[in-house]
Amino acid sequence: MNNGYRLRHAVRAALGLGSMAVVGIGAVHAQDQDGAAIQEVVVTGTRIRVPGIISSSPILSVGAAELAFQQQSEVGDVLASLPGIVSVDNGNTNNGTDGANVINLRGLGEERNLILVDGKRLTPYSVDGLVDTSTIPAALIERIDIITGGASAVYGSDAISGAVNFVMKRDYEGIEINTDWSRTGENDGQIGQASVTMGTNMADGRGNIVLNLNWYERDGVQLGSRPLGQLGIETATGVGFSNFQAGLVPTPPPAGCGGPGSVAAGGSSTTLPTRVSIAGGPALGQFREDGTLGANCGVFNFNPFNYYQTPLERFGGSVIGRLEVNEHAEAYSRFSYTSTKVRQQVAPSGFFGNAWFTPLANPFIGAQARTAIITAAEAGRVAGTVSLTGALPNWRDLNTNGVVDVADDLLISYRRRTVEFGERSTTFEANAWQFLLGVRGGIGDSSWDYDLSVQRGDSDRSLLNAGYTNVANGELAVNAVSTTTCRSGGACVPINLFGGFGSITPEMAAFSSATAIQNQRYSQTVYEASVSGAMEQFKMPWAETSLAVSAGAQYREESGETIPDECLKLAPVSCLGGAGGNILPIKGGFDTLEFFGEAILPLVSDRTGIESLNLELGYRIADYDPSGTTKSWKYGLSWRPIDQVLFRAMQQRAVRAPNVGELAAPRVASLDDALLDPCSIENAGSIDATLRARCIATGMTNAQVGTVEDIVAGQVNTFSGTDLTRLPLPELADTLTVGLVWTPDGLFGDRIRNTAFTLDYYNIELEGPIDEYKPQEVLDACYINGAAEQCAKILRIGGTLTLPGSGIESFTTNLLSAQVEGVEFGANFGVDIGNAGSLAFGINVNKILTQETQPDPTLPILDCKGRYGNSCAGPRPDIRWTTRTTWLKGPYSVSAFWRHFGKTQIEDAQFADTFPAFRQIDAYDWFDLTASYDWNDMVRVTASVQNLTSEDPPVVGNEAGDTASNSGNTFPGAYDPLGRVISLGVNFRF
């Protein structure tokens, strides 16, 4: 069989009539039977550039047609619909967003897949080494190839779960203008986008240059604009669920216990008016609007302020060019620039349990409240929970009379929303650019090619945090015995935290509020050289073609830093109330020198039962400073018994070296998700003698066990960063893929064509993943399993995990293992229906067999297959599929897209403490419909409806998963939270 036919067969299977195909074959620099050159096709997963190359790894290709059908310039959102990709940070992520759109292939973590453009790395946007896919111009994409399994031998570090390669258009000529506009069925959430692409050949066809300019703007949609997001629903108890089902607004609190956002139940205990307690002592209750103090009477409904869809503005430009200098050299280059602005918003800030010595003579404390506080404090002094000494001295006997009275100071913990300050927000402003320059061509008259390139990329981001309380100033402002001056003097303005909404005046707010700025910078430089060709002298006696090889070297240097202002650096939790913790500067980097080689050896060809049998090999050695030497390799077979059938298998060793953030992050405080403090009042009925002893061993008194408050709002303080004495080692993965490709063109008659069926098994076993222990894992390992090493990570203040300075140590380290295993099926074919036109069908199905992690041997294996929860994060159904059916006739096309998301259930550890209705999410099916009409050769009009039946997202409350993925009582990144979306677009071609 000739190489030209083999190439055409590969291109047809990869890019055929369907917009999606699962393929594993491809070739470059081939010629047809008559010697005419066929357009070069970039083969993802190999650097070898000789005719007839067949990859042994499975590749899922998403064509430009799919981007047009979905009317998306956010390529990350298109990829998120694929069954093998887990949604993480995108336009539906609010609390926890990084202002970017990232990919998480196979659910192994967004840092474990490598993002490429034409086989070259993209520059990360932060010290975590993540790439923002929104910077890739959709109008220039020819197709997107997703290779499953480790690809480190070919592309280097990070390709643990695979690589995503954006193959850009080549030799583009003409002018194309794309415009798209969309709104939800509720007439909000508008998205507008436009791009202009101009390209021309030059130098008598020896060169080409293409320019693209693009603009994208997305309006925000707040949770309060949808019934599900108007109130908080508790995952554990279902409080608030009946209100939602009945279409009722949140239940207001009792009279006198109100204010904007205040509700009777289903919200945060950091509320309005203020809740107070004696730090390390008894609770005092909640103030009323008139300044009196009584029992807790309300909570704060934080939901409506958050976003289901975050607002975004983006402008970008790209230039891609090439010029054939002579028959042996073609210069090529690519330059891109993107400016992005994203705004994240959450509920108003506050004082979240901050404990400050407060004069009991503070003039804003009313007579009734002062008496109640003194009475409770005096009772606590007698009981031993209010003391001048001890681990947490919480009383200052200023008049030394031995009793608590109005002359003294008391350490009071405050939970008060500063609604007067407005919402908390973080505005991400990013500027990113990348430049690539290279030369490639043939070596003399041989069949060998070379490729030399250098690339440089930089990302510069600023994060503006606004609407926050200034914790340091708040402490000064509450320490006052006058309404006009603080004990500290100076510009301090005393603050009134002892009344309802409006008790904080604009002057008070000006002193006790804060704005903070953080800058992030990242740069990447890559030098690369490679050669590829055929070694004619090495040919097996049963094969027609010889050994094909590729070899090369790469030097890569990456550096990054975060630069917080003084407010953010203030220990232990920065000056920002409700920001989660302080941020210290990070500055670091690494460099690596790598050598790599590949070989494809045809073993047998054109024999009975063996149309072709090829062996594929690869090896890479990398010397990282400071992580040391890593080695990755691959070996695989591709066997074509007959022309229409291909069997393939690939075993690989993949590596990921620590990124800048994992190597150089200082110790900082932050917030992370947790379910239960086993030593708290919430678990009092289950505390036996063994657990009591373990609680006492971690810094509690016997009286505090079973009496201190539980973790608040599903989050606990953590202390994270890099242990510089024990830097994480590179993580390793062994990956296996085995598959079948069947391309039975002609078997079903002339009317069925472009047919391809694929079935692939993948197994990725990760050893020593670089990560952090989740807080609940530390608590369980200590209090359930008695692991002393984990108990040492628990730091209590006043017996609790809620006061500033308390929390869980969770430093970056190598955990034990992780594994994901599954089967993926794909099919594409077209049907000629005569005068009625033609139909094209495409389907991709992913069935997960295993998705497990285990931090260490003292903890049980976490099974996330078909689960959701605080540890598994967003839902991980064991089966997902997408299908697209397209009808084409003349200038008309109609395409239907079906997205299926399998059922999931809550993690086993959360099952008993989850409201029954929230323990399982049924399977979901969404249907999208797109129609287009070619008005003439220059104008195409496209209209689409996403979520045609306006399926509502599932209800699970606000504590069913981690903060980033679980918001608005659902999982907005996994399920459509906005209902039906209608889009209209016009494409002009000249």
N, C-alpha and C positions, 0 to 999 in steps of 0.2 A: 504494500500500500504506500503511495507516495506521500511525502511530507505536506504538500499543499492541501491534499484532501484531509489529512489529519488535522491541519490547522483550521480549515473551514469548519470541520466537524466540531472542534473545540470552541471556536467562536460562536457557532450556532447554539451549542449547548449552554454556553455562558451568558450570551447576550440575546438569545432568541426572542420569540414573539412575546413571551411572558416577561413581566417587569422584574420578577424575582426568579432566581434559579440556584439550586445547589449543585455545584460543579466541582470537578477536581482535575480538570484538564485544561491545557492552554499552551501556547507557543508564541515565539517571537522571531522576527527576522526570517520569516519563511517565504517561499515562493510557490506559485501554483505550477501546474503541469507545463505550462507554456513559458515558464520563467518569469512571469510578471510578478512584481513584488506585491505582497499583500500587506495592508496597513499593520504596523507593529501593534501587538497586544501585550501590555504589561502583565506578566504572570506573577501574581502574589504568592509568596512562599518560596521563591527561588530567585537567585541572581543569575542563573545560567542563561545565556542568550545564544542558543543555537536552535536550528529548526527541529521541530518534532518533540519538544520537551513536554512531558506529562508529569504533573505534580501528583505525589502520593497522598497529599493532605486534602481534606474536604474544604471547599470554599463556597460560601454563600455570597452571591452577587446581587446587589440591588442596583438596577439600572436607572438612568436619568428619567425614564418614563415614570417610575414610581414616585420620584420627587415631584414631577409635574402633576400626577394624579392627586397627591396629597397636598399640593399647593403650599409647600413648605420650603422656606429658606433656612429653617432650623433643622439641619440634617440630623442632629442628635434626637429630635422628636420623631423623625422617620425611623431611625434605627431602634428607638425605644419600643416601637410596635412589633419588632421582630421577636419571635418566641425565645431566642437564646440570649436576649439582653434584658437585664433587670434595670428598671427605672431607678435613678438616684437623684441627682441634682438637675432640675430642669425648670421650665417656666411655672410649674405647679408646686415647686418647693419654696417655702417661705422661711419659716423659723428653722435655720440650719443651712440655708443656701449659701453658696460661695459666690453667687453672682455669675455662674457659668453653666454650661451644658456639657455634662460628662457621660461617659459610657461605662457600664459595668457588664462585661461579657461573661456569661455563664455564672453570674452571681458570686464570683470570687473576689470582687473588689475592683473599684475603678482604677486603682494603681497597678493592676496586674494585667492590663491589656495595653498594647502599644498602638499609638495612633500615628499613621503615616500618610504622606501625600506623595504619590508616585514613588513609593518605596523609601522616602526620606522622612526622618523624624520631624515632628512639629515641636515647637518650643513650649514647655509647660508655662502655666501662668502663676505658679506659686511654688514654695519650697516643698510642697507635698508631691511634686512631680506630675500633676494632673494637667491634661490638655483640654482646653475649651473648644469643643467642636463647632460652636457657633461662629468662630472666626473663619471657617472654611466656606468660600463662596459657592452656594448651591448651583448657580447658573453655569459654573465652569466644570461641574462634575460629569464625567462620562459614566462612571459606575463606582460602586463601593464594594470592595471585596473584603469579606470577613473570613479569616482562616482560623479554624478551630484547633486548639491544642498549642503547646509550646512552639514558638517560632524563634527562640533565642539563638539557635545556631545560625539562622539567616540574618536576623535583624538586631540581635543583642538583647541586653537586659530589658526587663519589664514584660516581655511577651510570654507570660505564664499561661494565661487562658487563651491567648491567641493574639492576632494583630488585625487591625482595621485599616485598610489601605484605600485612600481616596484617589482614584485614577482620574486625572484631569483630561479635559478635551485637548486634542492635538490637531494642528493645522486648521484652526477655525477661521472661516472667512465670512464676512458680512457684518450686519448690525442686528442685534436682537434686544428688544425691550420687554421685560416682564413686569407686570403689575398684578398684585393680588390684594384683596381686601376681604376681611371676614368679621362677623359679629356672631354672638351667641343668640339663641332663640329668645333670651331675656333682654335683647337689645343692649348688651354691654360687652365688655371684653374685646373691644375692637383691636384688630391687628392689621396693619398696613405694611406692605413691602413692595419694593421696586428695585429693579436692577437693569443696568445697561451693559451689554457686552459687545465689543467691537474687535474684529480681527481681520487681518489681511496677510496674504503672502507677499514676499518681497524677494529681491535679488533673483528674479527669474525662477521663482518657485523654490529656491534653495533655503528660504527662511520663512518664518511666520512669527507674528506678534499679535497678542490678544490682550485687551484691556477690559477689566470688569469693575464697575462701580455699583455698590449695593447699599440699600437703606432699609431699615426694619424698625418698626415701632409697635409696641404692645401695651395696651392699657391694662391697668390693674383691676382686679375684681376682688373685693373684700368678702370675707366669710359672711358678713352680715347681709349680703345681697342675696343669699340663698337660705331657704328655710332651715336646712341642715346646719348651717354655720351660725345661726343667730344665737345659739345658746350652747353652753358646755354640757356634754353628756359624760357621766362617769362610767368608765369601762367596768369597774368592779361591781357597782351597785345598780347601774342603769338609771340613776337619778337624772332627770331631764328628758329621758326617752319618751315617757308618756306625753309630755308637753309637745315634743316634736311630732309624735304620731297623731295627736289631736289638732295639730296646727296652731298650738297656743304659743304666745310669747312667753319668755322666761318668767317664772313666778317671782314677783317682787318681794323684797324683804319686808319685815314688819315696819310700821310707821316709825319714823325717827332713825331708821338704820339704813338710809338710802344713799343716793348719790349716783352719778352717771356710771353705769356698768354694774351696780350692785344688784344682786339677785339672792333669792332665798337658798338656792342649792345649785350644784353643778358648776362650780367655779373654783377659783384660787382662794386660799386662806389669807393671802396678801391682798387685802381688800380695802374698802372705803365704807364707813369710817375705820379707824385703826384698830387692829387687834394687838393686844399687848400681853406680855408675860414677863415674869422675873427670870432672867437668864440663869439656868441651872436651878430654878426654884419653881413655885407654883404658877399656873396660868392665871391671868387677871381678868380676861374677858375682852369685850369689844366696846369701844366708845359709841355713843349715840351722837346724832347731829347737834344736840343741845349741850354736848360736853359731859354728860353723865356717863358712868361706866356700868355695864351690865354683862350678862352672859353673851356668848357669841350669837350673833343674830343674822349674819349674812356673809356672802362670799362675793368674789368679783368675777363677772362674766368676761373673760379675756377674749373669747372667740371672735366677735364681730370685727375687731380691729385688724386681724390678720388677713393675709391674702390667700385666695385660692389660685390666683394668677398674678404673678409679680409684674410690675411695669418695667419696660425695657426700651431703650433707644440704642440703635447701632448704626454706624456708618463704616463702610469698608471699601477698599480698593485693592486690586491685584493686577499684576502684569506678568504674563508668561511669554517667553520668546525663545527662539532658536534660530541659528544661522549656520548653514553648511559652509565652513571655511574652505575646505577642499575635500577630496574624496576620502580622506582619512580622519577628518576632524569636523565635528559639529559642536559649536558652542551653544549652551542652553542656560537659561536663567529663569528665576521666579522671584518676584517681590510681592509681598502682601502687607497691608496695614489695616488694622481694625480698631475702632474706637467704640467702646461699649459703656452704657450706663444702666445699671439695674438698681432698683430700690426695693429693699426688704422692709417690712413693717410689722410690728407686733404691738400688743396692748401697752398702755402707759406704764412707765417705769414705777419705781417705788422703793421703799425700804423693806427688803425681803428678809426679815428676821434679824436685822442688824441690832446688835446689843451695845447700848451706850449708857454710861453713868449719867443719870438724869437727876437734877436737883428736885426734891419733892416740893420745893418752894417755887418751882417753875410757875410763872403767873398764868400760863395758858391752861393749867390743870385746874378744873373746877373743884369746889369744896367737896361735893359728893364723891367725885372720882379720887380726890386726894385721900379722903378718909378710907375708901375701899382699898386703895393700894397700900396704905400704911397698915391697915388691919391684916391684909394677906401677908405682907412682908414680915410683920411681927410674929404671926403664926408660923411662918417659914423659919424665922430665927429660932423659935423654940423647938421646931422639928428638926433643925439642923440643915435645912436646904438654903437658908439665907445666912451668909457668914462673911466675916471680915477676912478669913483666911481660907486655905484649901486650894484645890486645883483650879477653882473658878471663884475667886472672891467677888461677891456680887452686892456688897453693901459697904458704904463708907460712913462710919459713925463719926461725923464731923464734930459733933458737940460732946463726944466721948461719954455719953450717959448710959450706954449699954442697951438702949432700946431704939427701935426704928421710929423716927419722928420726922416732922417737917423740915428740920434743920439738916437732914442727912441726904446723901445721894444713893440711888438704887440703880443697879444694872438692869435696865429694862430692854427687852427685845421688842422691836417694832415691826409690824406688818401693815404697811399702808401704801396704797396706790396713789401716786402723785398725778392724778388725772389733770390737775391744773397745768401740768407741763406739756400736755399733748402726747401723741403716740411716740413710742420708741421706733427709730428707724436706722437702717444702715444703707448708705448709698455707695455702691461700688462703681468707681469710674476707672476704666482700664484702657490702656493703649498698648497694642501689641504689633510688632512688625517682625518680619523674617525675610532674609535675603539668601538666595541660593545661586551659585555660579558654578558651572561645570563645563567640561568638554568630554566628548565621547566619540568613538569611531572605530574603524577597522585598523588592525595592525598589519601594515604592508599588504601583501597579496594573500595573506593567510585567512583562515576562517575565524580568527580571533578578534575579539573586541576589547576595548578598554573604556573605563569610565573614571574620570577624576572630578571631584567636586569639593567645594567648601560652602558651608552655610553658617549663618549667624542669625540668631533670633533674640529679641528682648521683649519682656513684658514689664510694664510699669503700671501699678494699680494703687489707687487710694481708697480707703474705706472711711467714710464720714459717719460717725455715730452721733445721733442727735436725739433730744427728748429724754435724756436719762437724768436720774438723780445723781447728785454729787455726794457720795457717801461720806467723804472726809469732811466736807462742809456741813453736811447734815448733823454729824456728831458735834461739831462746834455750835451749830445753831440750836440744838436741843439743850445744850448746857448753858442755860440762862436763868437768871432770877429777875429779869427785867424784860419788858415787852419791846424795848428799843435797843438794848446792847447785850452782847454775850459776855460770858465770863472771860473769854479769850480777848475781847476788845477788838480793835481794828474795824475792818469793813464788815464783820460778821453781822448778819441780820437774824435775830431769833425766829424760830419756826414754830408754828402751831400745828402739832400732830394730834391734837386731842379733840378735834371737832370734825364736822362733816365737810362736804365739798365746798370750797371757797374759803375754808379756814386758812389755807395757804394763799397769801396775797401775792400779787405780781412781784413785789419787792422781795418777799421771802423766796419766791421761785427763782428770781434772778441770782440769788446767792447760792441756793441749794440745788440748782440744776447744772448739768454739764454737757459739753460737746467734746468729742475726742476724735482724733485722726490717726489712722495707721497707714503707712506706705508699705507696699510690697514690690520687690523688684526681682526679676529672674532673667538670667542670660544663658544662652547655650551656643557653643561653637563646635562644629563637627567638620573634620577633614576626612575624606574617604577616597580610596583608590581601589579599583578592582579590575580584573581581567576575566574573560570567559571565552570558551571556544571548545573545539573538538580536537581530541588527541587521536589523530588518524592511526597512529601506530598501535593504539590499544583498542582492539576490536575483537569481541568474542567470535569464535568460528561459526556460531549459530545465529549471529545477528548481522543485520545489514548496515547498521550505523555504529560509529565508534564511541568511545568514552567521551562524555561532555563534562567539562569542569569549570569551576569558577573559584577564584581566590582573591583575597584582598586584605586590606588593613584599614583600620579606622582609629582616629584619635578624637575623643570627645571630652569637652570640658563644660561643666555646668556649675553655676553658682547662683545663690539666691539669698535674700535677706528680707526680714520684716522689721519695720522701724516704727514702733509705737510712740505716741507722745507721752509726756510725764503722767498724765491722768491714767492712761491705760497701764502704765508700769507699776502703779502704786499697789503694793502688796497689802493683804493677800488677795483682794478681789477687785483691784483697780478702784478708781473713784466712782465708777459708773454703777449705780444700783441696778441690778437685774441684767447685767451684761454677761454674767456667768463666770467671771474670773479676770485676773490680771493677765497682761500680755507683756512678755519681755522680748528684747531684741533677739533675732535669730540672724546669724550671718555664717555662712559656710558654703561648702561646695565639694566637688570631687572631680577627678579626671580619670580617664581610662584609655589605655592603649590595647587594641584588640586586633587579632589576626583570625581570619576565617577562611574556610574552604568548603566547597560542595562538589559532588560528583554524581552524575547519573550514568550508569553503565547499562546499556542494552544487553541483556543476556541472551535472549532468543527472539527472533522475529520471523514472521511469514512461515510458520510451521502449523501443521494440523493441531488444532486446539490451543495454539499459542500464536495469536496474531502479533503480540508483543509481550515481553516480560522484561521489566526494567528494575534495576536496583538503584536506590537513591541514598546518598550518604551526605553528612554534613558535620562540621566540627568548628568550634570557635573557642578561643582562649582569650580571656580578658584580664588585664592587670589593673585593678581599681586602687586608687589612692583616696581614702585610707582602708577600704574594705578587703583588699587582698585579691588573690587570683580566683577566678571562676572559670569553669569549663562547661560548655554545653555541646550537645551533639544530637544527631538524628540518623536513623536508618529506616528505610521503608522499601516496599515493593509495590509495583503497579503491574497488573497482569490483565491483558486483554485476550481472552480465549477466542472471541470472534469480534468483528468490527464494532458491534453494537453494545458490547458488554465490557465493563472495566471493573476489576476488583483492585482495591488499594488498601494498604496498611502502613502505618507510620508509628514508630516508637521514638520519643524525643526526651531529652533532658533539657529543661528550661531553667533559667536563673533570673532572680531579681536582686540587684544590689540595693542597699539602703539609699533612699533619696536624701536630699539636703535636710529636710525637716526631721527625718529619723536619725540623722547623724548629729544635728547641732541644735536641737530644741532645748532651751533651758527649762527648769522646773517652774511651772505656772499652775495657778488654780483655775478651774473651769467647772462647768456643769455637765453631767452625763446622766443617762437614763438608768433608773433602778426601780424595783418594785416594792421592796419591803426591808425595813430594818428589823431583823428577827428579835432584837432586844428591846423594841419599842412597845408602847401601849397597844399598838395595833395587833401585836402578836402575844399579848399578855396571857391569853388562855392556853397557849401552847408552850410556855416556857417551863421546862423541867429542870431538875438539878444540874444535869450536864450542860444544858444551854446557859443556865444562869452562871455557872462557873466560867464558861467561855466568854460571856458578856463582861463579867468582872475582870477577867484577864486582859480585856482590851480597853480598860480604863474607866469602867463604870463602878459606882458604889452599889452595894446591895439594894439600897433604897431606890436607885435610879432604874434598875432593871425592871422592865415592864411598865414603867411610868413615863418615860420621856416620849416626846412626840415622834411620830413616824416621819419618814421621808416625805417632803412636801412636793405636790404636783408631779410626782413620778420622776423627780430629778434629785441628784445628790452632788455635793461638792467632790471634785476629784483633783488630784495633783499629778500632772502628767509632764512628759518631756523626755529627754535623753539622759540615760545614765552614762556619763562620760567614762566611767570606769569599766563599763560592760557594753560596748557598742554592739548593736545588733549585727549578726552575721548575714551574708546573702542567703536568701531563701531558695530552695530547690524544688523542682516539680518534675515528676515523671508522668508523661502523657502518652496515651495510646489512642489511636484512631484506626478503625477498621470499617471499610465501606464498599458499597456497590454502586456503580453508575450504569444505567441502561438507557441507551439512546436508540429506540427502535424506529427510526425514520423509514417510512414505506411499509412497515409491517401491517399497519391498519388501513392501508389504502392511501391514495393520493390526497384525499381531503383532510387527513390528519397529518400534521407536520410539526417540525421543530419540537419533537418529543424528547423529554428527558425525565428519568426517574432516578432518584438517589436515596440510599439508605446508609446512614453512618452511625457507628457506635463511638463514643468518646469517653475516656476515663482520665481525669486529671487528679493526681495525688500530690499534695503539697506538703513539703517537709520544712518545719521551722518557719512558718509564716511570720513576717514582721508585723506586729500589731500590739495592742494593749489589752490587758484583761478588762472585761466589762465590770463595772462596779458590783453588779449583782453576783457575778461569778466569784469575786473576792469574798463577798459576804457569805455566800453559800459554802464556799470551800472552807471558810473559817468556822462558821457556826453550825453547819450541818456535818462537815467532814472532819473538823478539828485540825485543819492544816495550819501548823504554826507559822509557816512562811507567809501564808496569806493573812493570818491574823495580825501579823506585824505591819501590814499595810493599812490597817484601820485606825484612823486618828479621831478621837472623840474629844469634844469640848463640853464640859458640863454634862457628860454622859450622852450627849446627843450627836447626831450627824448633820444637824441643821444650822448650828451657829457658825459664823465666820471663823475660819481656821481649822474647822473639823472637815473630815472627808475621807476619801479612799485614794491611796497612792496607786497610780496606774501608769507606770513608765513604759516606754517603748522597749520591746524585747522580742525574742523569738519564741513563739508559742509552739505547741507540739505538732499539730497536723490539721489538714483540711482536705476534703475530697469532694469532687463533683463528677457525676457519672450520668450518662444519658444516651438517648437514641434520637436521631434527627432524620426526618423523612421530607423529601422534596419532590415535586412533580411539576412539570411544565408541558403544555402541548397546545397546539392551535388546530382549529377545525374550520374548514371551508364550508360555508352553508349556501353556496351558490349566489343567486341574485340577492339574497338577504345579507350578504357580506361575509364576515368571518368572526370566529370567537377565539379568544385566548384564555387559557386557564393556568393558574399558578397556585401552588399550595406549599406551605412550609409548616412542619409539625415538630415540636420539641417535647420529648418525654423524659423527664428527670427520673433516674433510677436511684441516685444517691446524692445528697447534699448535706455533708456533715463537717463539723469542726470540733476539735478538742484542744482547749488551751494547755492542759497538762494532765498527767495521769490521775491526779486527785479529783478531777472533775469529770462528770459523765459526758459522753458524746452528745453534742447538740445536733439534733436532727431537724433540718429546716425544709425538708422536702414536703411540699404541700402545707407549709406553716407560715404564720406571721407572729410577731411578738417583739419584745424589747431586745432580744438577742438576735433574732433572725431579721429584724427591721421590717421592711415592706413585704407584702405577700409573695411567696415563692410557690406558685401552683406547680404540681408535678406534670401538668400537661398544658401546653399553649399551642395555638395554631393561628395562622392567617391564610386566607385564600383571596385571590383576586380573579374575577371573571370580567372580561372585557369584550364588548361587541364593537366591531369596526365595519363601517360601510361608507365609502367615499369620504366626504368631509365630516362625517358624524362618528362619534364614539361615545359609548356609555360603559362605565366600569363600576363594578360593585366590589367592595372590600369588606371581608368578614374577619373580625378579630375575636378569637375565643380565648378566655382566661379561666382556667380551671378552678375548681373549688379549693378553698384553703381552710385551715382551722388554727386556733390559737395554740401556741406552744404548750407542751405538757405542764411546764412549771407554772404557767399562768392560768391553766384551765379552771382550777377550783375557785380562784379568786376573780373570775370573770363572769359578768352577768350572762345568763344562759343564751340570750339572743345574740350576744357578741362573740360566741365561741366558735362560730363557723361562718364563712362567707361562701355563698353558693356560686356556682360557675356563672360567668358573665359573657354575654355575646353582644358585640357592637357591630353595626352595619353602616358603612359609609358609601355614598353614591356620588359618582363624578360623571359629568357629561361635558363634552367639548364639541365645538363646531368650527371648522376651518372656513372662515368667511371668504377668503381667497388665499392666494399663495403667501400673502404677507400678514394676515390677521387671523388669530385663533382666539376664540372666546371659550372660557372654561368656568363651569359652576359646579360646586360640590356641597354636599351636606354630610357632615360627620356626626356620628351618633344619631342616625336617622330616627330611631324610635325614642330618643331622649331618655335613655336609661339613667336612672338616678344611681349615684354611688352607694355602696353599702354603708351601714351605720355600725360603728364599733366603739364609739366614744373616743376620748382624747388620750387614753393611756394604754392602748392596745399594742402600740409599737414604739419605736424610737421617735424622738422629737422631729427629726428631719423628714421622716416619711409619714408620720401619723399626725394629721392636723385637720381641724374642722370636723372632728368626729368620724373621719374616714381616712383613706390613703389616697390623697389627690394626685400623686404622681403615677399611681398604678391604675386608678379608675377615673373615668371622665367626670370631673366635679362640676362642670359648667353646663351639662346637658347638650342640646343640639347646637351645632356651630355651622353657619352658612357662609360660604366663600364664593367670591366672584373674581375672575382674573382675565386679563387680556394680554396676549402675547403678539408683539409686532416683530416681523422679520424682514430685513431689507438686503 
